[in-house]
Amino acid sequence: MCIESKREKIEEHLEQIEKRLGELEAEKKQLDVSFYVVFCQKKSYRTSTIQEYQKLDRDRRCLENAIYNRELESINSTIREV
């Protein structure tokens, strides 16, 4: 496989990853808005509710980071193969 072909493959992978990251970002925004609306509709803003929101938000960020790292490792693996 020639270098140009490998480079094109890498660029295709990067484009796919960027597209997927964009999709995930859009989904994240939708979930954030939905969660915020539900959160604000509750009549009571007890401390436990706020702590629950913070825990869920922390979990969401951890999942986003895991997805990002997995895709980054895939890209780096592809680049190393070249």
N, C-alpha and C positions, 0 to 999 in steps of 0.2 A: 504494500500500500504506500503510495507516494505521500510526501509531506503535505502537499496541497489537499489531498483527499482527507487526510487525518485532520487537518486544520478545519476543513469544511464540516466534518463530522462533529468536531468539538464546538464549532459555532452553532450547529444545529442543536446540540445538546444544551448549550447555554441559552439559546432562544426558547427552547422548550421549558427550561427551568424558570426563566424570567416570566414566561407566560403563566406557568403554574403558580409562581409567587404572586403574580398580579391577581389571579383567581382567588388564591388564599387570602390575600389582603382584602379583596372585595367581600368575601365570606366573613372575614373577621369583623369588618365594619358593620355588616348586617347583624351579626350576632351581638356586637357591642351595643348597637342601637336597640335591638330587641330586648336585650337584657336590661338596659337602662330604663326602657319604658316599663317593663315588668317591675323592676326595682322601685321606680318612682310611684307606681300605682299602689304599692303597699301603704296601708294607713299608718303603720308603726315603723319608725326608723330606729329600732332597738340596736344596741351595740352588737348583739349576736348576728343580726341581719347584715350589718356592715362588715363584720368579720367573715361571714359566709361569702359575701361578694368579693372581699379581698382574697380569700382562699381560691374561689373559682377563677378570679382574674389571674392569680399567680399560676394556677394549673394551666390556664389557657396560654399564658406566656411560655411556660415550660414546653407545652406541646408544639407551639410555633417554633421555638428554638430547636427542638428535636427534629422537626420536619426540615428546617433550614439546614441543620448540620448534616442530616442524611443526604440531602440533595447536594450539598457542598462536597461531601466525601465522594459522592458519585462522580461529580465533575473532576475532582482531583484525581480520582482513579483513572478516569478516561484520559486525562492529560498525561498522567504517568505512563500510560500504555503507548502514547505517541512517542 
